[in-house]
Amino acid sequence: MKKGISLLMAIIMLFAVVMIPMKAEAIGGMDVMAYYRVFDGDFYASAYPDVVAEVGNNYIALLTHFITKGAYEGRSGSKTFCPLLYKNKYPDLAGYGNNLSLYVRHYVDYGKAEGRFAIDPNVQSVDVVPGSCAGFVTQQISTCTTTYNARIARATNVELAAKSINGSIVMPGEEFSYSRTLMPRTTANGYVMATVYNNGQVEQGIGGGICQVSSTLYAAMRYCGLPATERHAHSLPVHYLPAGYDATISGTKVDLKFVNIYDVPLMIQAKAIDGNLTVNLLLIY
């Protein structure tokens, strides 16, 4: 879609679109060029079918929607850039206020070269493979796979937890919290009753099974020498990992945490399907 339209033609056509009012900040040609640089029309159409239903599957219409409306709704222009997340992620840019156009321009001119990211985990594919991450070079530094019974209720919780952390990006020096990253463990969010360990007793509780995901993540961390800043063992042995490789969580007080010790962003991939749970750790360059 995008390859068939030159930058100059895209700008000319965009200015010609008068049916969709444009915010004043997005009228300047340089701003349009900045948005163009971070926009992938094929991605936008695939990720937001409601937009296609509204404006059609036309590159200029989609780009116009992104500039005038989508960016302010928190939509990503591509797999690698979400303007609203970029604004909220970097408080040193607060001087730009609510003018998203300035954040986009900063990313294009400086932020990308500085290693800044604004990747929405909700649009990260679980099937991203080492060596390719939406245009960035990645290096897989660790992986761990454990198995679970896909035919029992516990599987629902394992799969929900894996989905919740999949695509998480941890910037250099930032701390990742497994508990904070998960959705609240409630029936409203899809979690179900399953077996849990409680002070050496086997009981039933909402979300039973989510600790297999934290344990698989912790094992992957151990395999690459990434230390935990907080980790707690289960009160009983687990069947899916050797002793010392598990990590339990409970409420908001017992958590699995780590700090990204690398000088580049770290991505967590997690996929649980058909009884196999895999967690990969990748560095993004």
C-alpha positions as CSV (number, residue, x, y, z in Angstrom):
1,M,0.0,0.0,0.0
2,K,2.6,2.5,1.1
3,K,5.2,1.7,-1.4
4,G,3.1,2.9,-4.3
5,I,2.8,6.5,-3.1
6,S,5.7,8.9,-3.0
7,L,6.2,11.1,0.0
8,L,5.5,14.3,-2.0
9,M,2.3,12.9,-3.5
10,A,1.2,11.7,-0.1
11,I,1.6,15.2,1.3
12,I,-0.2,16.8,-1.6
13,M,-3.1,14.4,-1.4
14,L,-3.3,14.7,2.3
15,F,-3.7,18.5,2.1
16,A,-6.4,18.0,-0.5
17,V,-8.5,15.9,1.9
18,V,-11.0,18.5,3.1
19,M,-13.8,16.2,4.2
20,I,-11.9,15.3,7.4
21,P,-11.1,18.4,9.5
22,M,-7.4,18.5,10.6
23,K,-6.1,19.8,13.9
24,A,-4.2,23.0,13.4
25,E,-1.0,21.4,14.8
26,A,-1.0,18.8,12.0
27,I,-1.4,21.2,9.1
28,G,2.3,22.1,8.8
29,G,4.1,20.2,6.1
30,M,6.9,19.1,8.4
31,D,4.4,17.6,10.8
32,V,2.7,15.6,8.1
33,M,6.1,14.4,7.0
34,A,6.9,13.3,10.5
35,Y,3.6,11.4,10.8
36,Y,4.3,9.8,7.4
37,R,7.6,8.6,8.6
38,V,6.1,6.6,11.5
39,F,3.0,5.4,9.6
40,D,2.4,1.9,8.1
41,G,-0.9,1.9,6.3
42,D,-1.1,-1.9,6.0
43,F,-0.5,-2.3,9.7
44,Y,-3.1,0.4,10.6
45,A,-5.8,-1.2,8.4
46,S,-5.1,-4.6,9.8
47,A,-5.0,-3.5,13.4
48,Y,-8.0,-1.2,13.3
49,P,-10.8,-2.6,11.2
50,D,-13.2,-0.1,12.7
51,V,-11.2,2.7,11.1
52,V,-11.4,0.9,7.7
53,A,-15.1,0.6,8.1
54,E,-15.2,4.4,8.8
55,V,-12.9,5.8,6.2
56,G,-12.1,3.0,3.8
57,N,-8.9,1.0,3.1
58,N,-7.2,3.9,1.4
59,Y,-3.7,5.0,2.5
60,I,-4.4,8.7,2.5
61,A,-7.6,8.4,4.3
62,L,-6.0,6.1,6.9
63,L,-3.0,8.5,7.4
64,T,-5.4,11.4,7.8
65,H,-7.4,9.5,10.4
66,F,-4.2,8.7,12.3
67,I,-3.0,12.3,12.3
68,T,-6.4,13.9,13.2
69,K,-7.9,11.3,15.4
70,G,-6.2,8.0,15.8
71,A,-3.0,9.2,17.5
72,Y,-5.2,11.0,20.1
73,E,-7.1,7.8,20.7
74,G,-3.9,6.0,21.6
75,R,-3.7,4.1,18.3
76,S,-0.3,3.0,17.0
77,G,0.8,4.1,13.5
78,S,2.9,1.0,13.2
79,K,4.1,-1.9,15.2
80,T,7.0,0.3,16.5
81,F,5.4,3.6,17.3
82,C,2.4,4.9,19.3
83,P,2.5,8.7,19.8
84,L,0.4,8.8,22.9
85,L,2.5,6.1,24.6
86,Y,5.7,8.1,23.6
87,K,4.2,11.2,25.2
88,N,3.4,9.4,28.4
89,K,6.6,7.3,28.6
90,Y,9.2,10.1,28.6
91,P,8.5,12.8,31.2
92,D,11.6,14.8,30.0
93,L,9.5,15.8,26.9
94,A,6.6,17.2,29.0
95,G,7.4,20.7,27.6
96,Y,5.6,19.6,24.4
97,G,2.4,19.5,26.4
98,N,-0.5,17.8,24.5
99,N,0.8,18.5,21.0
100,L,1.3,15.0,19.8
101,S,2.8,16.3,16.5
102,L,5.8,17.6,18.5
103,Y,6.3,14.2,20.0
104,V,6.2,12.5,16.6
105,R,8.7,15.0,15.3
106,H,11.0,14.4,18.3
107,Y,10.9,10.7,17.7
108,V,11.8,11.0,14.0
109,D,14.6,13.6,14.5
110,Y,16.1,12.4,17.8
111,G,14.2,9.7,19.8
112,K,14.7,6.8,17.5
113,A,18.5,7.4,17.2
114,E,18.6,7.7,21.0
115,G,17.1,4.3,21.4
116,R,13.7,5.5,22.6
117,F,10.7,3.3,22.1
118,A,6.9,3.5,22.2
119,I,5.7,0.1,21.4
120,D,2.2,-0.9,22.4
121,P,2.2,-4.5,23.7
122,N,-1.3,-4.9,22.5
123,V,-0.1,-4.9,18.9
124,Q,2.9,-7.1,19.4
125,S,2.7,-10.4,17.6
126,V,3.4,-13.5,19.7
127,D,5.0,-15.0,16.6
128,V,7.8,-12.4,16.3
129,V,10.9,-14.4,15.7
130,P,14.5,-13.7,16.7
131,G,16.2,-11.4,14.2
132,S,13.1,-9.5,13.2
133,C,11.0,-7.3,15.4
134,A,9.0,-4.8,13.4
135,G,12.1,-3.5,11.6
136,F,14.5,-3.7,14.6
137,V,17.2,-6.3,15.0
138,T,16.6,-8.6,17.9
139,Q,18.7,-11.2,19.7
140,Q,17.1,-14.0,21.7
141,I,19.1,-14.4,24.8
142,S,17.0,-17.0,26.6
143,T,14.0,-19.3,26.3
144,C,12.1,-21.7,28.5
145,T,9.2,-24.1,27.8
146,T,7.0,-25.8,30.3
147,T,4.0,-28.0,29.8
148,Y,0.4,-27.8,31.3
149,N,-2.8,-29.7,30.9
150,A,-4.7,-27.9,28.3
151,R,-8.0,-29.7,29.1
152,I,-8.6,-28.4,32.6
153,A,-9.7,-25.0,33.9
154,R,-6.2,-24.0,35.0
155,A,-5.2,-23.8,31.3
156,T,-7.4,-20.7,30.9
157,N,-5.4,-18.8,33.6
158,V,-2.1,-19.9,32.1
159,E,-3.0,-18.7,28.7
160,L,-4.5,-15.4,30.0
161,A,-1.4,-14.6,32.0
162,A,0.9,-15.4,29.1
163,K,-1.1,-13.1,26.8
164,S,-0.9,-10.3,29.4
165,I,2.9,-10.2,29.5
166,N,3.5,-11.0,25.9
167,G,5.2,-8.1,24.1
168,S,6.2,-6.3,27.3
169,I,9.1,-4.0,26.6
170,V,11.5,-3.2,29.5
171,M,13.8,-0.2,28.9
172,P,17.4,-0.2,30.2
173,G,17.4,0.4,34.0
174,E,13.6,0.0,34.3
175,E,12.0,-2.6,36.6
176,F,9.5,-5.1,35.4
177,S,6.8,-6.3,37.7
178,Y,4.9,-9.5,36.8
179,S,2.0,-8.8,39.1
180,R,1.5,-5.3,37.9
181,T,1.6,-6.4,34.3
182,L,-1.2,-8.9,34.6
183,M,-4.8,-7.9,34.5
184,P,-6.4,-8.0,37.9
185,R,-7.1,-11.7,38.6
186,T,-10.9,-11.5,38.6
187,T,-13.7,-13.5,36.9
188,A,-14.6,-10.3,35.1
189,N,-11.2,-10.5,33.3
190,G,-11.7,-14.1,32.4
191,Y,-9.8,-15.9,35.2
192,V,-11.3,-19.0,36.7
193,M,-11.1,-21.1,39.8
194,A,-8.2,-23.6,39.8
195,T,-5.6,-25.2,42.1
196,V,-3.4,-22.9,44.1
197,Y,-0.8,-23.4,46.8
198,N,-1.4,-21.5,50.1
199,N,1.1,-21.9,52.9
200,G,1.8,-25.6,52.1
201,Q,-1.9,-26.4,51.4
202,V,-3.6,-27.2,48.1
203,E,-6.7,-25.1,47.6
204,Q,-8.9,-23.6,44.9
205,G,-8.6,-20.0,44.0
206,I,-9.3,-17.5,41.2
207,G,-6.3,-17.4,38.9
208,G,-4.7,-20.7,39.8
209,G,-2.0,-21.4,37.3
210,I,-0.7,-17.9,36.7
211,C,2.4,-18.8,38.7
212,Q,3.5,-21.2,36.0
213,V,3.9,-18.3,33.7
214,S,5.9,-16.3,36.3
215,S,8.0,-19.5,37.0
216,T,8.7,-20.1,33.3
217,L,9.7,-16.4,33.0
218,Y,12.0,-16.7,36.1
219,A,13.6,-19.9,34.7
220,A,14.3,-18.0,31.4
221,M,15.9,-15.3,33.5
222,R,18.1,-17.8,35.3
223,Y,19.2,-19.3,32.0
224,C,20.6,-16.0,30.8
225,G,21.8,-14.7,34.1
226,L,19.3,-12.0,34.5
227,P,18.9,-11.5,38.3
228,A,15.5,-11.1,40.0
229,T,15.0,-8.1,42.3
230,E,12.2,-10.0,43.9
231,R,11.4,-13.7,43.8
232,H,9.6,-16.1,46.1
233,A,9.5,-19.9,45.9
234,H,6.2,-21.9,46.1
235,S,5.4,-23.4,49.5
236,L,5.2,-26.8,47.7
237,P,7.2,-28.3,44.8
238,V,5.9,-27.6,41.3
239,H,5.8,-30.4,38.7
240,Y,6.9,-28.3,35.6
241,L,10.3,-27.0,36.7
242,P,13.2,-28.2,38.9
243,A,13.5,-26.9,42.5
244,G,14.8,-23.3,42.7
245,Y,13.5,-22.3,39.2
246,D,9.9,-21.5,40.3
247,A,8.5,-18.1,41.2
248,T,5.2,-17.5,42.9
249,I,3.1,-14.4,43.3
250,S,0.2,-13.5,45.6
251,G,-1.9,-10.4,45.6
252,T,0.2,-7.3,45.3
253,K,2.7,-8.1,48.0
254,V,4.4,-11.2,46.6
255,D,5.8,-10.6,43.1
256,L,8.4,-11.5,40.6
257,K,10.5,-8.5,39.5
258,F,13.7,-7.7,37.6
259,V,15.6,-4.7,36.3
260,N,16.8,-4.6,32.7
261,I,20.5,-4.7,33.2
262,Y,21.2,-4.4,29.5
263,D,21.9,-1.1,27.7
264,V,19.2,-1.9,25.1
265,P,15.4,-2.6,25.5
266,L,14.4,-6.1,26.5
267,M,11.2,-7.8,25.1
268,I,9.3,-10.6,26.8
269,Q,7.5,-13.0,24.5
270,A,5.1,-15.5,26.0
271,K,2.9,-18.0,24.2
272,A,0.7,-20.7,25.7
273,I,-1.1,-23.0,23.4
274,D,-2.0,-26.7,23.3
275,G,-0.3,-27.4,26.6
276,N,3.0,-25.8,25.8
277,L,4.0,-22.5,27.5
278,T,7.1,-20.8,26.1
279,V,8.7,-17.6,27.3
280,N,11.5,-15.9,25.3
281,L,13.7,-13.0,26.3
282,L,15.0,-10.8,23.5
283,L,17.2,-7.8,23.2
284,I,16.1,-5.1,20.7
285,Y,18.7,-3.1,18.9
